[in-house]
Amino acid sequence: MVEKLMIPVDIEHPETWTKTLAMAERLFDREHIEMHVMTVVPPFAMAIVGGFFPEDFEEKAIAAAKENLAALINDQPTTTLPAPHLHVAHGNIYEEILAAADSIGVDLIIVCAHKPDFTDYLLGPNAARVARHAKQSVMVVR
């Protein structure tokens, strides 16, 4: 039985939230689930590009991500699921998702996948990496 659920979302693509939330609502009821929603801010301080950003850019990006994630969740129509716990991480997207899932102790990750393009076949999208490396069960929603 799934007791803790994680939904990673890309706040730049709100459909990642609406599609995964719709799936979660079909699968679970309010009384038996603890929902965690997270987004990840990628690192900007790589040596090649880090010098082009202001010194406090990452802190501002993380603060903006927190506000945008809360707004995305609050703008969602009424759901049958409990209010989610919100998490914002900073770093490599799939690694942060996996680390948070382990730290929180989730039983299932529901992640939304986009239609792959050519670069995804060479590098692999984050959803595929999460599915491949997670200790938890992973449901991928298209």
C-alpha positions in Angstrom: 0.0 0.0 0.0 1.3 3.4 -0.9 1.4 5.8 2.1 3.7 8.5 0.8 3.6 9.8 -2.7 6.0 12.2 -4.4 5.2 14.2 -7.5 8.2 16.1 -9.0 7.0 19.0 -11.2 8.6 21.4 -13.6 7.1 24.8 -12.7 7.9 26.0 -16.2 5.5 23.3 -17.6 2.4 23.3 -15.4 0.9 20.3 -17.2 3.5 18.2 -15.3 1.4 19.0 -12.2 -2.0 18.7 -13.7 -1.4 15.4 -15.4 0.3 13.7 -12.4 -2.3 15.1 -10.0 -5.1 13.7 -12.1 -3.4 10.3 -12.1 -2.9 10.4 -8.3 -6.5 11.3 -7.7 -7.6 8.3 -9.7 -5.3 6.0 -7.7 -5.6 7.2 -4.2 -8.0 8.5 -1.6 -7.6 11.3 0.9 -7.4 9.2 4.0 -4.5 7.0 3.1 -1.9 9.2 1.3 0.7 11.7 2.3 1.6 13.8 -0.8 4.9 15.5 -1.5 5.4 17.8 -4.4 8.8 19.1 -5.4 10.6 21.1 -8.0 14.3 21.3 -8.7 16.3 24.5 -9.5 19.3 23.4 -11.7 22.7 24.7 -10.7 23.9 27.9 -12.5 27.4 28.1 -11.0 29.2 26.0 -13.6 32.7 27.5 -14.3 31.8 28.2 -17.9 28.6 30.2 -17.3 28.7 31.0 -13.6 30.5 34.3 -14.2 27.6 35.7 -16.3 25.1 35.5 -13.5 24.9 37.9 -10.5 26.4 36.4 -7.3 23.0 36.0 -5.6 21.2 34.6 -8.7 20.8 31.0 -7.3 19.3 32.2 -4.0 16.8 34.4 -5.9 16.0 31.5 -8.3 15.3 29.2 -5.4 13.1 31.8 -3.7 11.2 32.3 -6.9 10.8 28.6 -7.4 9.3 28.3 -3.9 6.8 31.0 -4.7 6.0 29.6 -8.1 5.5 26.1 -6.8 3.1 27.3 -4.1 1.2 29.4 -6.7 1.0 26.4 -9.0 -0.4 24.2 -6.3 -2.9 26.9 -5.0 -4.2 27.6 -8.6 -5.2 23.9 -9.0 -8.9 23.2 -8.8 -10.1 21.4 -5.6 -8.6 18.0 -5.3 -9.7 15.0 -3.3 -6.2 14.5 -2.0 -4.7 16.2 1.0 -2.7 19.4 0.7 0.8 18.4 -0.3 4.1 19.1 1.4 6.1 21.4 -0.9 9.9 20.9 -1.5 12.3 22.9 -3.5 15.8 21.4 -4.2 18.8 22.8 -6.0 21.1 20.7 -8.1 20.9 17.9 -10.7 17.3 17.3 -11.3 17.0 13.5 -11.3 19.6 13.2 -8.5 17.7 15.6 -6.3 14.4 13.8 -6.9 16.0 10.5 -5.9 17.6 12.0 -2.8 14.4 13.6 -1.7 12.4 10.4 -2.3 14.9 8.5 -0.2 15.0 11.1 2.5 11.2 11.5 2.8 10.7 7.7 2.5 8.1 7.8 -0.3 6.6 4.6 -1.6 5.8 5.9 -5.1 7.0 8.6 -7.4 4.6 9.8 -10.1 6.6 11.7 -12.7 5.4 13.3 -15.9 7.4 12.6 -19.1 7.4 14.7 -22.2 7.6 13.4 -25.7 11.3 12.6 -26.3 13.3 14.5 -28.9 16.6 13.5 -30.4 18.7 14.6 -27.4 16.7 12.5 -25.1 17.9 9.4 -26.9 21.5 10.3 -26.3 21.3 11.6 -22.8 18.0 10.3 -21.4 15.3 12.5 -19.9 15.0 13.0 -16.2 11.9 10.8 -16.0 13.8 7.9 -17.5 16.7 8.4 -15.1 14.3 8.5 -12.1 12.6 5.3 -13.3 15.9 3.6 -13.9 17.6 4.5 -10.6 14.9 4.9 -8.0 14.6 2.5 -5.1 10.9 3.2 -5.0 8.2 2.3 -7.6 7.9 4.9 -10.3 4.9 5.7 -12.5 5.5 7.6 -15.6 2.6 9.7 -17.0 2.7 10.9 -20.6 
